[in-house]
Amino acid sequence: MSNGQASKGMRTTLVAVVINIVLAAVKGIAGVVGHSYALIADAVESTMDILSSLVVWSGLRIASVPPDKDHPYGHGKAEPLAAIMVALALVGAAVGIAIQSIREIANPVYAPAPFTIFVLVGVIITKESLFQFVFKTGQDIDSTALKTDAWHHRSDALTSTAAFIGIAVALIGGEGYESADDWAALFASGIIAFNGYRLIRPAIAEVMDAAPAPEIEDQIRRVASEVEGVIRLHKCFVRKMGFNLYVDIHVIVDGDLPVSRGHEIAHDVKEALRQSNSKITDVLVHIEPPI
């Protein structure tokens, strides 16, 4: 991971932290004063956003550390590990919200105050805008953790939307509909849990060195095949380490070539691949004779 990419990601994350601190405070106070558990649950979700953003910030900072003796391939795995922690935090928040929602449904007390609807409108607009901002940055720097954190913000917007619907039903329905607010919180917990499950899969895949998108390997094979002296390719493995790609490729050349020429071809393949994609950090080329 380059320092520029990491810095951009960390700046975006800090912006998200500041916004979520404000939102969590507003929603928490409004939820308590306005007797809305859905809004209180939403405040809990924003608090989890703060914690997850700090985890992402730490992951990006560690991932930007250059390779050392103990980590010759760098520290890029810190980035998907941060994404896994964020996804697990989502699932944990969902479970907590669901448990409390069921308790509130079983013992409804107050209908939410009307002003809580206006608070939620502002929250939904803010969180959706934050999702767009963070996700775009995550795409620009190809950060799994940052994109996962962006979806955390989207889940918060969905939670707020569910709370808005629940409060509206409770206010319009009147007596007997007080628990609509709590049902909204329960529904929102399901959305949050689903997002956590969906987001943890690509992060785990990256930690397990799963192959990147097929088009990346196709491009690598095409570029390597065009290098002078390459007869054909045998194997090609690609793995993602943070923001960087590492390639292991088997190249077939004329078996009668001297070792020095085979070495030159391997060097040409490596340089061609690195020039074709700035994310390719290193290439291990195996020279093989025709079978």
C-alpha positions as CSV (number, residue, x, y, z in Angstrom):
1,M,0.0,0.0,0.0
2,S,1.3,3.4,-0.9
3,N,1.5,6.2,1.7
4,G,-0.6,8.4,-0.5
5,Q,-3.4,5.8,-0.7
6,A,-3.3,5.2,3.1
7,S,-3.3,8.9,3.9
8,K,-6.4,9.5,1.7
9,G,-8.2,6.6,3.3
10,M,-7.3,7.7,6.8
11,R,-8.5,11.3,6.2
12,T,-11.8,10.0,4.9
13,T,-12.1,7.7,7.9
14,L,-11.5,10.6,10.4
15,V,-14.2,12.7,8.6
16,A,-16.6,9.8,9.1
17,V,-15.7,9.6,12.8
18,V,-16.4,13.2,13.5
19,I,-19.8,13.1,11.7
20,N,-20.8,9.9,13.5
21,I,-19.9,11.4,16.9
22,V,-22.3,14.2,16.2
23,L,-25.0,11.9,14.8
24,A,-24.8,9.4,17.7
25,A,-25.2,12.2,20.2
26,V,-28.2,13.8,18.4
27,K,-29.9,10.5,18.0
28,G,-29.3,9.3,21.5
29,I,-30.6,12.4,23.1
30,A,-33.6,12.6,20.7
31,G,-34.4,8.9,21.3
32,V,-34.4,9.3,25.1
33,V,-36.3,12.6,25.2
34,G,-38.7,11.4,22.4
35,H,-39.3,7.9,23.9
36,S,-38.1,6.2,20.7
37,Y,-36.2,2.9,21.1
38,A,-35.7,2.7,17.3
39,L,-33.9,6.0,17.5
40,I,-31.9,4.8,20.5
41,A,-31.0,1.7,18.6
42,D,-30.0,3.9,15.7
43,A,-27.7,5.9,18.1
44,V,-26.1,2.6,19.1
45,E,-25.5,1.8,15.4
46,S,-23.8,5.2,15.0
47,T,-21.6,4.5,18.0
48,M,-20.6,1.2,16.4
49,D,-19.8,3.2,13.2
50,I,-17.4,5.3,15.3
51,L,-15.6,2.2,16.6
52,S,-15.5,0.5,13.2
53,S,-14.1,3.6,11.6
54,L,-11.3,3.8,14.2
55,V,-10.6,0.1,13.5
56,V,-10.4,0.9,9.8
57,W,-8.2,3.9,10.4
58,S,-5.8,1.7,12.4
59,G,-5.9,-1.0,9.7
60,L,-5.0,1.5,7.0
61,R,-2.2,3.0,9.1
62,I,-0.6,-0.5,9.8
63,A,-1.1,-1.6,6.2
64,S,0.9,1.5,5.0
65,V,4.0,0.4,7.0
66,P,6.7,-0.8,4.5
67,P,8.0,-4.4,4.5
68,D,10.5,-5.3,7.2
69,K,12.5,-8.4,8.3
70,D,9.5,-10.0,9.9
71,H,7.0,-9.0,7.2
72,P,8.8,-9.2,3.9
73,Y,5.5,-8.9,2.0
74,G,4.5,-5.8,3.9
75,H,1.6,-5.3,6.3
76,G,-1.2,-5.2,3.8
77,K,-3.2,-8.0,5.5
78,A,-4.0,-5.5,8.3
79,E,-6.5,-3.9,5.9
80,P,-8.8,-7.0,5.3
81,L,-8.4,-7.9,9.0
82,A,-9.8,-4.5,9.9
83,A,-12.7,-5.2,7.5
84,I,-13.4,-8.5,9.3
85,M,-13.5,-6.7,12.6
86,V,-15.9,-4.1,11.3
87,A,-18.2,-6.8,9.9
88,L,-18.2,-8.7,13.2
89,A,-19.0,-5.4,14.9
90,L,-22.0,-5.1,12.6
91,V,-23.3,-8.5,13.5
92,G,-22.7,-7.9,17.2
93,A,-24.7,-4.6,17.1
94,A,-27.5,-6.3,15.3
95,V,-27.8,-9.0,17.9
96,G,-27.9,-6.5,20.7
97,I,-30.5,-4.3,19.0
98,A,-32.7,-7.4,18.3
99,I,-32.6,-8.5,21.9
100,Q,-33.6,-5.1,23.3
101,S,-36.3,-4.7,20.5
102,I,-38.0,-7.9,21.5
103,R,-38.0,-6.8,25.1
104,E,-39.6,-3.4,24.1
105,I,-42.2,-5.1,21.9
106,A,-43.2,-7.4,24.8
107,N,-43.6,-4.3,27.1
108,P,-44.6,-1.2,25.1
109,V,-44.8,1.9,27.2
110,Y,-44.7,5.2,25.2
111,A,-45.4,6.3,21.7
112,P,-42.5,8.2,20.2
113,A,-42.6,12.0,20.1
114,P,-43.4,13.6,16.7
115,F,-40.1,15.6,16.5
116,T,-38.1,12.4,16.3
117,I,-39.3,12.1,12.6
118,F,-37.5,15.3,11.6
119,V,-34.4,14.2,13.4
120,L,-34.4,11.0,11.3
121,V,-34.9,12.8,8.0
122,G,-31.7,14.8,8.6
123,V,-29.9,11.6,9.8
124,I,-30.9,9.6,6.7
125,I,-29.7,12.4,4.3
126,T,-26.4,12.7,6.2
127,K,-25.6,9.0,6.4
128,E,-26.4,8.3,2.7
129,S,-24.1,11.2,1.7
130,L,-21.4,9.8,4.0
131,F,-21.8,6.4,2.4
132,Q,-21.3,7.8,-1.1
133,F,-18.2,9.8,0.1
134,V,-16.5,6.9,1.9
135,F,-17.4,4.3,-0.7
136,K,-16.0,6.4,-3.6
137,T,-12.7,6.8,-1.7
138,G,-12.7,3.1,-1.0
139,Q,-13.1,2.4,-4.8
140,D,-10.4,5.0,-5.7
141,I,-7.8,3.4,-3.5
142,D,-9.2,-0.2,-3.7
143,S,-9.6,-0.6,0.0
144,T,-11.7,-3.5,1.2
145,A,-11.8,-2.1,4.7
146,L,-12.9,1.3,3.6
147,K,-15.6,0.0,1.3
148,T,-16.8,-2.3,4.2
149,D,-16.9,0.8,6.5
150,A,-18.9,2.6,3.8
151,W,-21.6,-0.1,3.9
152,H,-21.6,0.3,7.6
153,H,-22.8,3.8,7.0
154,R,-25.4,2.6,4.5
155,S,-26.7,0.1,7.1
156,D,-27.1,3.0,9.5
157,A,-29.1,4.9,6.9
158,L,-31.3,1.9,6.5
159,T,-31.7,1.6,10.2
160,S,-32.8,5.2,10.3
161,T,-35.2,4.6,7.5
162,A,-36.8,1.7,9.3
163,A,-37.0,3.9,12.5
164,F,-38.7,6.6,10.5
165,I,-41.3,4.2,9.2
166,G,-41.9,2.7,12.6
167,I,-42.3,6.1,14.3
168,A,-44.6,7.3,11.5
169,V,-46.8,4.2,12.0
170,A,-46.8,4.6,15.8
171,L,-47.8,8.3,15.5
172,I,-50.5,7.8,12.8
173,G,-51.9,4.6,14.3
174,G,-52.1,6.1,17.8
175,E,-53.0,3.9,20.8
176,G,-52.2,0.3,20.3
177,Y,-49.4,1.0,17.7
178,E,-46.7,2.1,20.2
179,S,-44.7,-1.0,19.5
180,A,-44.4,-0.2,15.7
181,D,-41.3,1.8,16.7
182,D,-39.7,-1.3,18.3
183,W,-40.7,-3.5,15.4
184,A,-38.8,-1.1,13.1
185,A,-35.7,-1.5,15.3
186,L,-36.0,-5.3,15.1
187,F,-36.3,-5.1,11.3
188,A,-33.3,-2.8,11.2
189,S,-31.3,-5.3,13.2
190,G,-31.9,-7.9,10.5
191,I,-30.6,-5.5,7.8
192,I,-27.5,-4.8,9.9
193,A,-26.8,-8.5,10.4
194,F,-27.2,-9.3,6.7
195,N,-24.8,-6.5,5.8
196,G,-22.3,-7.9,8.3
197,Y,-22.5,-11.3,6.7
198,R,-22.2,-10.0,3.2
199,L,-19.2,-7.8,4.0
200,I,-17.2,-10.4,5.9
201,R,-17.0,-12.8,3.0
202,P,-14.7,-10.8,0.6
203,A,-12.5,-9.8,3.6
204,I,-12.0,-13.4,4.6
205,A,-11.4,-14.3,0.9
206,E,-8.6,-11.7,0.8
207,V,-7.0,-13.0,4.0
208,M,-7.1,-16.5,2.5
209,D,-5.4,-15.3,-0.7
210,A,-8.4,-15.9,-2.9
211,A,-7.8,-15.1,-6.6
212,P,-8.7,-11.5,-7.6
213,A,-11.2,-10.8,-10.4
214,P,-10.7,-13.0,-13.5
215,E,-10.0,-10.0,-15.7
216,I,-6.9,-9.2,-13.8
217,E,-5.4,-12.6,-14.5
218,D,-6.5,-12.4,-18.1
219,Q,-4.7,-9.1,-18.5
220,I,-1.5,-10.5,-16.9
221,R,-1.6,-13.5,-19.2
222,R,-2.0,-11.3,-22.2
223,V,0.8,-9.0,-21.3
224,A,3.2,-11.8,-20.5
225,S,2.4,-13.7,-23.7
226,E,3.4,-10.7,-25.8
227,V,6.9,-10.5,-24.4
228,E,9.6,-11.5,-26.9
229,G,10.9,-15.0,-26.3
230,V,7.8,-16.3,-24.5
231,I,6.3,-19.3,-26.3
232,R,3.3,-19.7,-24.0
233,L,2.3,-19.6,-20.4
234,H,1.8,-22.6,-18.1
235,K,0.6,-21.4,-14.7
236,C,-0.4,-18.0,-13.4
237,F,-1.3,-17.2,-9.7
238,V,-2.3,-13.8,-8.4
239,R,-2.9,-12.7,-4.9
240,K,-3.9,-9.4,-3.3
241,M,-1.9,-8.0,-0.3
242,G,-3.6,-4.9,0.9
243,F,-3.6,-2.6,-2.1
244,N,-0.9,-4.5,-3.9
245,L,-0.8,-7.5,-6.3
246,Y,1.8,-10.3,-6.2
247,V,2.1,-12.5,-9.3
248,D,3.6,-16.0,-9.6
249,I,3.8,-17.0,-13.3
250,H,5.3,-20.0,-15.2
251,V,6.7,-19.0,-18.6
252,I,7.7,-21.5,-21.3
253,V,10.6,-20.6,-23.5
254,D,12.9,-22.4,-26.0
255,G,14.7,-25.1,-24.1
256,D,17.9,-24.6,-26.0
257,L,18.3,-21.0,-24.8
258,P,21.3,-20.2,-22.6
259,V,20.5,-19.5,-18.9
260,S,21.4,-15.8,-19.4
261,R,18.8,-15.4,-22.1
262,G,16.2,-17.2,-20.0
263,H,17.0,-14.8,-17.2
264,E,16.6,-11.8,-19.6
265,I,13.1,-13.0,-20.7
266,A,12.0,-13.4,-17.0
267,H,13.2,-9.9,-16.3
268,D,11.3,-8.6,-19.4
269,V,8.1,-10.4,-18.3
270,K,8.4,-8.9,-14.8
271,E,8.9,-5.3,-16.1
272,A,6.1,-5.6,-18.6
273,L,3.7,-6.7,-16.0
274,R,4.7,-4.0,-13.5
275,Q,4.3,-1.4,-16.2
276,S,0.9,-2.7,-17.2
277,N,-0.6,-2.4,-13.7
278,S,0.7,-0.1,-11.0
279,K,-0.8,-2.3,-8.3
280,I,1.6,-5.2,-9.2
281,T,4.4,-4.9,-6.7
282,D,6.4,-8.0,-7.4
283,V,6.4,-10.8,-10.0
284,L,8.0,-14.2,-9.5
285,V,8.8,-15.7,-13.0
286,H,9.5,-19.4,-13.4
287,I,11.2,-20.3,-16.7
288,E,10.4,-23.7,-18.1
289,P,11.3,-25.6,-21.3
290,P,8.5,-26.9,-23.6
291,I,6.9,-30.1,-22.4
